[in-house]
Amino acid sequence: MKKTALDFWVGLFVVLGFVALLFLALKAGNMSSLSFQKTYAVKLKFDNIGGLKARAPVKSAGVTVGRVGGIGFDSNTYQAVVTIDIDQEYQFPKDSSAKILTSGLLGEQYIGLEPGGDDQMLKNGDTITMTQSAVVLENLIGQFLYNKAADSGASKSSSAPATPAAPAPAFPGAASAMGAAGASGAAQ
């Protein structure tokens, strides 16, 4: 009787370990939120997608409304083509805009959708033309350093050493008055 109880607890522990490993594998592969809802595909073109990955969330007003379906490259326009799968229950106007955002300072990247005001809604296969590329941290740092170097170079050239000039008298004739008062004071 004791052996079967021990076998049961060991088996339960092993099954829970496998469930935990499966959960971690799905989280690492960004597949933890598998959805079987109907979706419609929309294409976006970006100049730079940064570290955006397939299965990244698509959010609007902080709510996940879809996922990145695929990422490709258009060799005619030299832009990244991102296909997003939006859940059918969320309808967006045709003039909506999209931008690549980051969760936190160094977090994962996702696509943020801003709804427009058009009466017609996006359909399967449509393209959103108003997009904003990802902000690449390395580019920002390089731009900041370049601007700082340019500013310090400009300030060095504008503040060239000049010969100090003699102080000007406070009012005309002050030098002669000082000289006369100094001479009269010395004579006494």
Secondary structure, DSSP 8 states (H G I E B T S, - for coil): -HHHHHHHHHHHHHHHHHHHHHHHHHHHTT-TT---S-EEEEEEEES--TT--TT-EEEETTEEEEEEEEEEEETTTTEEEEEEEEETT---BTT-EEEEEESTTT--EEEEEE----SSB--TT-EE-EEE----HHHHHHHHHHHHHHHHHHHHHHT----------SSTTHHHHHHHHHHHHHH-
